[in-house]
Amino acid sequence: MTDGIDLNDVKRRMDGAINAFKSDLSSLRTGRATPNILDPVMVEAYGSRVALNTVANITVPEPRMLGVSIWDKSMVSAVDRAIRESNLGLNPIVDGQNLRIPLPELNEERRKSLVKVAHGYAENAKVAVRHVRRDAMDGLKKAEKDGDIGKDDARSLSEKVQKMTDDTISDVDRLLGEKEKEIMHV
């Protein structure tokens, strides 16, 4: 803790925004199969809503196919229904206690809408980073006003916080660019 603000805490909170952004991006379907596609799917199981990966194992047997092995036979129809109702545009094929989920080819319109969603996630991440910066700057102003740190220290720390903010936002832009390329790649 440098009188006024803890730069490590600021860095940790900005990294948290980046990690949340990466998690959001990984749930976007790009045409390649990845188990993360099913992360948002919640299944009605044993009287409550649980994540799909708590009742089944998700695999990628082929580049455009997902496999879901359900551990409890009585859960097959609930998992099937949850995937169909998840608005992911997936139609599982029931095969005993397993589901095969072919990933449809993404059309141009769907790709563009996924890019818009990715841009929304990026904006949310940038807003979160700016909130961290604002909190840090407010802490610095208060510490300076209370006489805990001098003007020069406050200026130096605010420059460090701004540098962290700029670096983190450029990371968000870089990740967004990579994801955009991946989504638009046919």
DODREN-197278 format. One record per residue (C-alpha): x, y, z; residue in one letter; residue number from 1. Coordinates in steps of 0.1 Angstrom, whole numbers, plus 5000, padded with zeros to 4 digits. Layout:
! DODREN-197278
> X;Y;Z;A;NUM
...
This chain:
! DODREN-197278
> 5000;5000;5000;M;1
> 5015;5033;4989;T;2
> 4998;5059;5011;D;3
> 4965;5066;4995;G;4
> 4961;5036;4972;I;5
> 4973;5000;4968;D;6
> 4986;4997;4932;L;7
> 4986;4959;4935;N;8
> 4949;4960;4944;D;9
> 4943;4983;4914;V;10
> 4962;4958;4891;K;11
> 4943;4929;4906;R;12
> 4909;4945;4900;R;13
> 4918;4955;4864;M;14
> 4930;4919;4858;D;15
> 4897;4907;4871;G;16
> 4879;4928;4845;A;17
> 4901;4912;4818;I;18
> 4894;4877;4831;N;19
> 4857;4883;4831;A;20
> 4860;4897;4795;F;21
> 4879;4865;4784;K;22
> 4853;4844;4800;S;23
> 4825;4863;4782;D;24
> 4844;4859;4749;L;25
> 4850;4822;4753;S;26
> 4812;4816;4755;S;27
> 4807;4831;4720;L;28
> 4803;4805;4694;R;29
> 4827;4809;4665;T;30
> 4820;4778;4644;G;31
> 4846;4757;4662;R;32
> 4835;4734;4689;A;33
> 4845;4743;4725;T;34
> 4830;4731;4757;P;35
> 4827;4768;4769;N;36
> 4798;4772;4744;I;37
> 4776;4754;4769;L;38
> 4787;4774;4800;D;39
> 4755;4796;4801;P;40
> 4733;4765;4800;V;41
> 4715;4759;4833;M;42
> 4697;4726;4839;V;43
> 4667;4720;4861;E;44
> 4680;4691;4883;A;45
> 4671;4678;4917;Y;46
> 4648;4707;4924;G;47
> 4672;4735;4915;S;48
> 4689;4751;4885;R;49
> 4725;4739;4881;V;50
> 4752;4744;4855;A;51
> 4753;4718;4828;L;52
> 4789;4707;4837;N;53
> 4777;4697;4872;T;54
> 4754;4669;4858;V;55
> 4774;4659;4826;A;56
> 4808;4657;4810;N;57
> 4813;4678;4779;I;58
> 4838;4667;4752;T;59
> 4848;4678;4717;V;60
> 4849;4646;4696;P;61
> 4851;4665;4663;E;62
> 4859;4701;4653;P;63
> 4822;4708;4647;R;64
> 4806;4685;4672;M;65
> 4801;4685;4710;L;66
> 4795;4654;4731;G;67
> 4776;4656;4764;V;68
> 4778;4625;4786;S;69
> 4751;4627;4813;I;70
> 4759;4610;4845;W;71
> 4723;4603;4857;D;72
> 4700;4586;4831;K;73
> 4670;4605;4846;S;74
> 4686;4638;4836;M;75
> 4688;4632;4798;V;76
> 4655;4649;4789;S;77
> 4662;4679;4813;A;78
> 4696;4684;4797;V;79
> 4683;4681;4762;D;80
> 4655;4706;4770;R;81
> 4679;4731;4787;A;82
> 4703;4731;4757;I;83
> 4674;4736;4732;R;84
> 4659;4765;4753;E;85
> 4693;4782;4759;S;86
> 4690;4804;4727;N;87
> 4723;4791;4715;L;88
> 4708;4777;4683;G;89
> 4718;4741;4691;L;90
> 4698;4710;4685;N;91
> 4711;4680;4705;P;92
> 4707;4644;4692;I;93
> 4699;4621;4720;V;94
> 4719;4588;4720;D;95
> 4711;4569;4752;G;96
> 4728;4587;4780;Q;97
> 4748;4609;4756;N;98
> 4739;4639;4735;L;99
> 4757;4647;4703;R;100
> 4754;4684;4694;I;101
> 4764;4693;4658;P;102
> 4774;4730;4655;L;103
> 4757;4746;4625;P;104
> 4778;4767;4601;E;105
> 4776;4803;4610;L;106
> 4761;4826;4583;N;107
> 4773;4861;4577;E;108
> 4744;4877;4596;E;109
> 4750;4856;4627;R;110
> 4787;4863;4625;R;111
> 4781;4900;4625;K;112
> 4757;4898;4654;S;113
> 4783;4878;4674;L;114
> 4808;4906;4667;V;115
> 4783;4931;4681;K;116
> 4779;4910;4712;V;117
> 4817;4908;4715;A;118
> 4819;4946;4712;H;119
> 4793;4949;4740;G;120
> 4814;4926;4762;Y;121
> 4845;4948;4754;A;122
> 4827;4980;4763;E;123
> 4816;4964;4797;N;124
> 4852;4954;4804;A;125
> 4864;4990;4796;K;126
> 4837;5005;4818;V;127
> 4848;4981;4847;A;128
> 4885;4992;4842;V;129
> 4875;5029;4842;R;130
> 4856;5023;4874;H;131
> 4887;5009;4890;V;132
> 4907;5039;4878;R;133
> 4881;5063;4891;R;134
> 4881;5046;4926;D;135
> 4919;5048;4926;A;136
> 4920;5085;4916;M;137
> 4893;5093;4942;D;138
> 4915;5075;4968;G;139
> 4945;5096;4957;L;140
> 4927;5129;4959;K;141
> 4914;5120;4994;K;142
> 4949;5110;5006;A;143
> 4963;5142;4991;E;144
> 4936;5163;5007;K;145
> 4941;5146;5041;D;146
> 4978;5153;5039;G;147
> 4988;5116;5037;D;148
> 5008;5121;5005;I;149
> 5023;5151;4988;G;150
> 5014;5166;4954;K;151
> 5043;5150;4936;D;152
> 5035;5115;4950;D;153
> 4999;5119;4941;A;154
> 5008;5130;4905;R;155
> 5033;5101;4902;S;156
> 5007;5075;4914;L;157
> 4980;5089;4892;S;158
> 5003;5086;4862;E;159
> 5009;5049;4872;K;160
> 4972;5043;4875;V;161
> 4966;5059;4842;Q;162
> 4993;5038;4826;K;163
> 4977;5006;4841;M;164
> 4944;5017;4827;T;165
> 4957;5024;4792;D;166
> 4975;4990;4791;D;167
> 4945;4972;4803;T;168
> 4922;4989;4778;I;169
> 4946;4981;4750;S;170
> 4946;4944;4762;D;171
> 4908;4945;4759;V;172
> 4910;4959;4723;D;173
> 4937;4933;4714;R;174
> 4915;4904;4727;L;175
> 4885;4919;4709;L;176
> 4904;4921;4676;G;177
> 4915;4885;4679;E;178
> 4880;4873;4687;K;179
> 4865;4894;4658;E;180
> 4890;4878;4634;K;181
> 4881;4843;4648;E;182
> 4843;4849;4644;I;183
> 4846;4864;4609;M;184
> 4870;4836;4597;H;185
> 4850;4813;4573;V;186
